[in-house]
Amino acid sequence: MHDNATNGSVYNSISEAKLYGRFIKYIQLNKLCTLEFPTPIKEVNIFIDFSQLIMPLYQFDDIVDPFGVLATMVNMPLHYRNFFKKCGIKSNIFVIYSSNDSSNNYRFISGYNNKNISLVNNSPIKSVVDHNIELMKTLFPYIPGVYLKLGTVEPTVIAADLIDKFTRNGLDIPSIFITSSEYSFQLPTILPNTKVFFKKSTINKELSILEDTSFSFNYTNALFAYILRTKKKDTTNNDTFDIPQTWVSPFMILTGLQCRDVKALFNYSQAIRVLSYIKNTQMVVTPESIYNAIMDTAKKNVFVTKEEIASRYCAIDIAYQLKLYRELPESIESSFLKDLNDPQALYDIVNTYFGTNNTIDLSKI
């Protein structure tokens, strides 16, 4: 990481440090790749949940050097490109930036993601981030194999759409989704060839340092990982736990989705009882089966309506949200898939916008 503190801007150096702290370090990436890809791979599609990963920027009141932050934003996909390049693996990188304020969610749950939307829209640096995104739109077509996809819905849903389309068009290679969004735990449940690398940092009190404790999950352990993340319960080796790992969505519907301001209807034990009932009676997971299971397993009066369960299902379930997304014009927009093979133009653009203090490391491309 370059040090930009010499320009005298406290905000700039801290904001860049915050962003660099959202990169998964190479040591941790190596652990995750070894775990998720025991058989060597030759090519991978990487999807970066840029909206979620740059959220720490919005805690600042000012950014003195926007181009320093822009350099850091551009260096994020190059960081991952360089790692896989060193491993001898070709990487295609898709940076997903979304406002995540779609009526596809809030028409079903009125306060969906309200805190994050308010934070972004009321932030004094929103204009800086928006301007940097526009500059990234200009720059990225000149960086081979790196693309910027803009949208309005859950970034995880956009990634699901792209992965599914690429697969159906013959590009059936492993995919990695890099994020810190708890919504993402649903992704591998509908796309088994997708691994999620979840960015996490933990304070080491003994050493007084912030450690990269990023973890991964996949089709075989998504629900285990989600329960551990949100309920601090390790159910991995629990022989009595027999809920399918693909049932992350109904678990979210019952226990809430805190990161999107969706409150819990039931606690962990009650939710497991409902899902076990659905499994043991061999019902398919639908809004109706969830509601019926709630009523059949209730030990006291439950004040939940069919309509509330149906609304939560529509707002949260990734497969349903994917159907709604594909009705939007933005889902078929493909002009971002440009590769302008012009190294001189790339060099000129980088030279124009970035000085010696704000470095884009072109060697990582």
C-alpha positions as CSV (number, residue, x, y, z in Angstrom):
1,M,0.0,0.0,0.0
2,H,1.4,3.4,-0.9
3,D,1.5,6.1,1.8
4,N,-0.2,9.3,0.8
5,A,0.1,11.0,4.1
6,T,2.8,13.4,2.7
7,N,0.1,15.6,1.1
8,G,-1.0,16.7,4.6
9,S,-4.5,15.4,4.3
10,V,-5.6,13.4,7.3
11,Y,-8.9,12.4,5.7
12,N,-7.2,11.3,2.5
13,S,-4.7,8.9,4.2
14,I,-7.3,7.5,6.5
15,S,-9.9,7.0,3.8
16,E,-7.4,5.2,1.6
17,A,-6.3,3.0,4.5
18,K,-10.0,2.2,5.1
19,L,-10.4,1.1,1.5
20,Y,-7.2,-0.9,1.4
21,G,-8.4,-2.6,4.6
22,R,-11.3,-4.0,2.5
23,F,-8.9,-5.9,0.2
24,I,-8.5,-9.6,1.2
25,K,-4.8,-10.0,1.8
26,Y,-2.8,-12.4,-0.4
27,I,-2.1,-14.8,2.5
28,Q,-5.8,-15.1,3.3
29,L,-6.6,-15.4,-0.4
30,N,-4.2,-18.3,-0.7
31,K,-5.9,-20.1,2.2
32,L,-9.4,-19.6,0.7
33,C,-8.4,-20.7,-2.8
34,T,-6.6,-23.8,-1.4
35,L,-9.8,-24.7,0.5
36,E,-12.3,-24.0,-2.2
37,F,-10.3,-25.3,-5.2
38,P,-8.5,-28.4,-4.1
39,T,-8.2,-29.3,-7.9
40,P,-6.2,-26.7,-9.8
41,I,-8.1,-24.3,-12.0
42,K,-7.0,-22.4,-15.1
43,E,-9.5,-19.6,-15.3
44,V,-11.9,-17.9,-12.9
45,N,-14.6,-15.2,-13.0
46,I,-14.3,-12.8,-10.1
47,F,-17.3,-10.6,-9.1
48,I,-16.6,-7.8,-6.6
49,D,-19.4,-6.3,-4.6
50,F,-18.0,-2.8,-4.8
51,S,-21.0,-1.1,-3.3
52,Q,-20.6,-3.0,0.0
53,L,-16.9,-3.0,0.1
54,I,-16.6,0.8,-0.2
55,M,-19.3,1.6,2.4
56,P,-16.6,2.7,5.0
57,L,-15.9,5.7,2.8
58,Y,-19.3,7.2,3.8
59,Q,-18.2,7.7,7.4
60,F,-16.0,10.6,6.3
61,D,-17.1,14.2,6.1
62,D,-14.6,15.2,3.4
63,I,-12.0,13.7,1.1
64,V,-9.3,16.2,0.2
65,D,-7.7,14.2,-2.6
66,P,-10.5,12.4,-4.5
67,F,-8.0,11.0,-7.0
68,G,-6.1,9.3,-4.2
69,V,-9.3,7.5,-3.3
70,L,-10.0,6.8,-7.0
71,A,-6.6,5.2,-7.4
72,T,-7.4,2.9,-4.4
73,M,-10.8,2.1,-5.9
74,V,-9.2,1.1,-9.2
75,N,-6.4,-0.8,-7.5
76,M,-9.0,-3.1,-5.8
77,P,-9.7,-5.3,-8.9
78,L,-6.0,-5.1,-9.9
79,H,-5.1,-6.5,-6.4
80,Y,-7.1,-9.6,-7.2
81,R,-5.9,-9.7,-10.8
82,N,-2.3,-9.8,-9.6
83,F,-2.9,-12.6,-7.1
84,F,-4.4,-14.9,-9.7
85,K,-1.8,-13.9,-12.2
86,K,0.9,-15.0,-9.8
87,C,-0.9,-18.3,-9.4
88,G,-1.0,-18.8,-13.2
89,I,-4.8,-18.4,-13.3
90,K,-6.5,-16.2,-15.9
91,S,-9.1,-13.9,-14.2
92,N,-12.0,-12.1,-15.6
93,I,-13.1,-9.4,-13.1
94,F,-16.5,-7.8,-12.8
95,V,-16.8,-4.8,-10.5
96,I,-20.5,-4.4,-9.4
97,Y,-21.6,-1.0,-8.2
98,S,-25.3,-0.6,-7.3
99,S,-27.4,1.9,-5.4
100,N,-29.3,-1.0,-4.0
101,D,-32.5,1.0,-3.6
102,S,-34.8,-0.9,-6.0
103,S,-38.6,-1.1,-5.7
104,N,-38.0,-4.8,-6.2
105,N,-37.3,-4.9,-2.5
106,Y,-39.0,-2.0,-0.8
107,R,-42.4,-2.5,-2.4
108,F,-42.5,-5.7,-0.4
109,I,-40.7,-4.5,2.8
110,S,-41.0,-0.7,3.1
111,G,-37.8,-0.1,5.1
112,Y,-35.6,-2.5,3.2
113,N,-31.9,-1.4,3.3
114,N,-33.1,2.0,4.5
115,K,-30.1,2.8,6.8
116,N,-27.5,2.2,4.1
117,I,-29.5,4.2,1.5
118,S,-29.9,7.1,3.9
119,L,-26.2,6.9,4.9
120,V,-25.1,7.1,1.2
121,N,-27.7,9.7,0.0
122,N,-27.0,12.0,3.0
123,S,-23.2,11.7,2.9
124,P,-21.2,14.8,2.0
125,I,-18.8,12.6,-0.1
126,K,-21.5,11.0,-2.2
127,S,-20.7,13.4,-5.1
128,V,-17.0,12.4,-4.8
129,V,-17.8,8.7,-5.0
130,D,-20.3,9.3,-7.9
131,H,-17.7,11.2,-9.8
132,N,-15.1,8.5,-9.2
133,I,-17.5,5.9,-10.6
134,E,-17.9,7.9,-13.7
135,L,-14.1,8.1,-14.2
136,M,-13.9,4.3,-13.6
137,K,-16.5,3.9,-16.4
138,T,-14.0,5.8,-18.7
139,L,-10.9,3.9,-17.5
140,F,-12.1,0.3,-17.2
141,P,-12.7,-0.5,-20.9
142,Y,-9.0,0.0,-21.4
143,I,-8.0,-2.5,-18.7
144,P,-8.2,-6.0,-20.3
145,G,-10.6,-8.3,-18.6
146,V,-11.9,-5.8,-16.0
147,Y,-15.5,-4.6,-16.3
148,L,-17.7,-2.2,-14.4
149,K,-21.4,-3.2,-14.1
150,L,-23.8,-0.6,-12.7
151,G,-27.2,-1.3,-11.3
152,T,-30.0,-0.5,-8.7
153,V,-30.7,-3.9,-7.1
154,E,-28.8,-6.2,-4.7
155,P,-25.2,-6.6,-6.1
156,T,-25.5,-10.4,-5.3
157,V,-28.5,-10.6,-7.6
158,I,-26.6,-8.8,-10.4
159,A,-23.7,-11.3,-9.9
160,A,-26.2,-14.2,-10.0
161,D,-27.6,-13.0,-13.3
162,L,-24.2,-12.6,-14.9
163,I,-22.9,-15.9,-13.6
164,D,-26.0,-17.7,-14.9
165,K,-25.9,-16.0,-18.3
166,F,-22.2,-16.8,-18.8
167,T,-22.8,-20.4,-17.8
168,R,-25.7,-20.8,-20.2
169,N,-23.6,-19.2,-23.0
170,G,-20.9,-21.8,-22.5
171,L,-18.5,-20.1,-20.1
172,D,-18.9,-22.6,-17.4
173,I,-15.9,-21.8,-15.2
174,P,-15.7,-21.3,-11.4
175,S,-16.9,-18.0,-10.0
176,I,-15.8,-16.2,-6.9
177,F,-18.0,-13.4,-5.4
178,I,-16.1,-11.1,-3.1
179,T,-18.3,-9.2,-0.6
180,S,-19.1,-8.4,3.0
181,S,-22.9,-8.6,2.5
182,E,-24.8,-11.2,4.5
183,Y,-27.4,-11.3,1.6
184,S,-24.7,-13.1,-0.4
185,F,-25.0,-16.4,1.6
186,Q,-27.8,-17.3,-0.7
187,L,-25.7,-17.0,-3.9
188,P,-24.1,-20.5,-4.0
189,T,-27.5,-22.1,-3.1
190,I,-28.7,-21.4,-6.6
191,L,-25.3,-21.5,-8.4
192,P,-23.3,-24.4,-7.1
193,N,-20.1,-23.6,-9.1
194,T,-19.9,-20.3,-7.2
195,K,-17.7,-19.7,-4.1
196,V,-18.1,-16.6,-1.9
197,F,-15.1,-14.9,-0.3
198,F,-16.5,-12.9,2.6
199,K,-14.3,-10.0,3.7
200,K,-13.9,-9.9,7.5
201,S,-11.4,-8.2,9.8
202,T,-10.9,-8.9,13.5
203,I,-9.0,-6.9,16.1
204,N,-6.2,-8.9,17.7
205,K,-6.2,-7.4,21.2
206,E,-2.9,-9.0,22.2
207,L,-1.0,-7.6,19.2
208,S,-3.2,-4.5,18.8
209,I,-3.6,-5.1,15.1
210,L,-6.5,-5.6,12.7
211,E,-6.2,-9.1,11.3
212,D,-7.7,-10.3,8.0
213,T,-10.0,-13.1,9.0
214,S,-11.9,-13.4,5.7
215,F,-13.6,-16.7,5.2
216,S,-15.3,-18.6,2.3
217,F,-18.4,-20.7,1.8
218,N,-20.0,-22.7,-0.9
219,Y,-23.0,-24.8,-2.0
220,T,-22.2,-27.5,0.7
221,N,-22.0,-25.2,3.7
222,A,-23.8,-22.0,3.0
223,L,-26.4,-22.3,5.8
224,F,-23.8,-23.5,8.3
225,A,-21.7,-20.4,7.5
226,Y,-24.7,-18.1,7.7
227,I,-25.8,-19.4,11.1
228,L,-22.2,-19.1,12.4
229,R,-22.0,-15.5,11.1
230,T,-25.3,-14.2,12.3
231,K,-26.1,-16.4,15.4
232,K,-22.6,-17.3,16.5
233,K,-23.6,-21.0,16.5
234,D,-21.4,-23.7,15.0
235,T,-23.8,-26.3,13.6
236,T,-21.2,-27.9,11.3
237,N,-20.7,-31.1,13.4
238,N,-24.2,-31.2,14.9
239,D,-25.6,-34.7,13.9
240,T,-29.1,-33.6,14.7
241,F,-29.0,-30.6,12.3
242,D,-30.6,-31.8,9.1
243,I,-31.7,-28.6,7.4
244,P,-30.6,-28.5,3.7
245,Q,-27.7,-26.1,3.2
246,T,-29.6,-24.5,0.3
247,W,-32.3,-23.2,2.7
248,V,-30.6,-19.9,3.5
249,S,-33.5,-17.9,2.1
250,P,-36.2,-19.4,4.4
251,F,-33.9,-19.1,7.4
252,M,-33.5,-15.3,6.5
253,I,-37.2,-14.9,6.1
254,L,-37.8,-16.3,9.6
255,T,-34.9,-14.8,11.5
256,G,-34.5,-11.5,9.6
257,L,-31.7,-9.9,7.6
258,Q,-30.2,-7.3,9.9
259,C,-27.9,-5.8,7.3
260,R,-31.0,-4.9,5.3
261,D,-33.1,-3.7,8.2
262,V,-35.4,-6.7,8.1
263,K,-36.4,-7.6,11.7
264,A,-36.6,-11.2,13.0
265,L,-39.9,-12.9,13.3
266,F,-38.5,-15.8,15.3
267,N,-35.4,-16.8,17.2
268,Y,-32.9,-19.4,16.1
269,S,-34.6,-22.4,17.8
270,Q,-38.1,-21.5,16.5
271,A,-36.8,-21.0,13.0
272,I,-35.1,-24.4,13.0
273,R,-38.3,-26.0,14.3
274,V,-40.3,-24.6,11.4
275,L,-37.7,-25.6,8.8
276,S,-37.3,-29.1,10.2
277,Y,-41.1,-29.5,10.0
278,I,-41.0,-28.5,6.3
279,K,-38.2,-31.0,5.6
280,N,-39.8,-33.8,7.6
281,T,-43.1,-33.4,5.9
282,Q,-41.4,-33.3,2.5
283,M,-42.9,-30.0,1.6
284,V,-41.3,-27.6,-1.0
285,V,-40.2,-24.3,0.4
286,T,-42.8,-21.7,-0.6
287,P,-44.4,-18.8,1.2
288,E,-47.4,-21.0,1.9
289,S,-45.5,-23.9,3.2
290,I,-43.5,-21.6,5.5
291,Y,-46.7,-20.1,6.9
292,N,-48.4,-23.5,7.3
293,A,-45.3,-24.8,9.1
294,I,-45.3,-21.8,11.4
295,M,-48.9,-22.4,12.3
296,D,-48.5,-26.2,12.7
297,T,-45.5,-25.9,15.0
298,A,-46.6,-22.9,17.1
299,K,-46.6,-23.6,20.8
300,K,-48.5,-20.3,21.5
301,N,-50.4,-17.7,19.5
302,V,-48.3,-16.4,16.6
303,F,-49.1,-13.0,15.1
304,V,-47.8,-13.6,11.7
305,T,-49.9,-13.4,8.5
306,K,-49.6,-15.2,5.2
307,E,-49.2,-11.8,3.5
308,E,-46.2,-10.9,5.7
309,I,-44.4,-14.2,4.9
310,A,-45.2,-13.8,1.2
311,S,-43.8,-10.2,1.3
312,R,-40.6,-11.3,3.0
313,Y,-40.2,-14.1,0.5
314,C,-40.5,-11.8,-2.4
315,A,-38.2,-9.2,-1.0
316,I,-35.5,-11.6,0.2
317,D,-35.4,-14.8,-1.8
318,I,-32.6,-14.5,-4.4
319,A,-34.3,-16.7,-7.0
320,Y,-37.4,-14.6,-6.9
321,Q,-35.4,-11.4,-6.9
322,L,-33.5,-12.7,-9.9
323,K,-36.8,-13.1,-11.8
324,L,-37.8,-9.5,-11.0
325,Y,-34.3,-8.2,-12.0
326,R,-34.6,-9.8,-15.4
327,E,-37.7,-7.7,-16.1
328,L,-35.6,-4.5,-15.7
329,P,-33.9,-2.9,-18.7
330,E,-30.6,-2.7,-16.8
331,S,-30.4,-6.5,-16.8
332,I,-29.9,-6.7,-20.5
333,E,-27.5,-3.8,-20.7
334,S,-24.2,-5.2,-21.9
335,S,-22.2,-2.2,-23.2
336,F,-19.9,-2.5,-20.1
337,L,-18.4,-5.7,-21.7
338,K,-15.8,-3.7,-23.6
339,D,-12.2,-4.5,-24.1
340,L,-10.5,-1.5,-25.9
341,N,-7.1,-2.9,-26.7
342,D,-5.2,0.4,-26.6
343,P,-2.3,0.4,-24.1
344,Q,-1.2,3.9,-25.1
345,A,-4.7,5.3,-24.3
346,L,-4.7,3.5,-21.0
347,Y,-1.3,5.0,-20.2
348,D,-2.4,8.5,-21.2
349,I,-5.6,8.3,-19.1
350,V,-3.7,7.1,-16.0
351,N,-1.1,9.9,-16.6
352,T,-3.9,12.5,-16.9
353,Y,-5.7,11.6,-13.7
354,F,-3.1,10.2,-11.4
355,G,0.1,11.8,-10.2
356,T,3.1,10.1,-8.6
357,N,1.4,10.0,-5.2
358,N,-1.8,8.3,-6.5
359,T,-0.5,5.3,-8.3
360,I,-2.3,2.8,-10.5
361,D,-0.1,-0.2,-10.7
362,L,-0.3,-1.1,-14.4
363,S,2.1,-4.0,-13.9
364,K,-0.7,-5.9,-12.1
365,I,-2.9,-5.9,-15.2
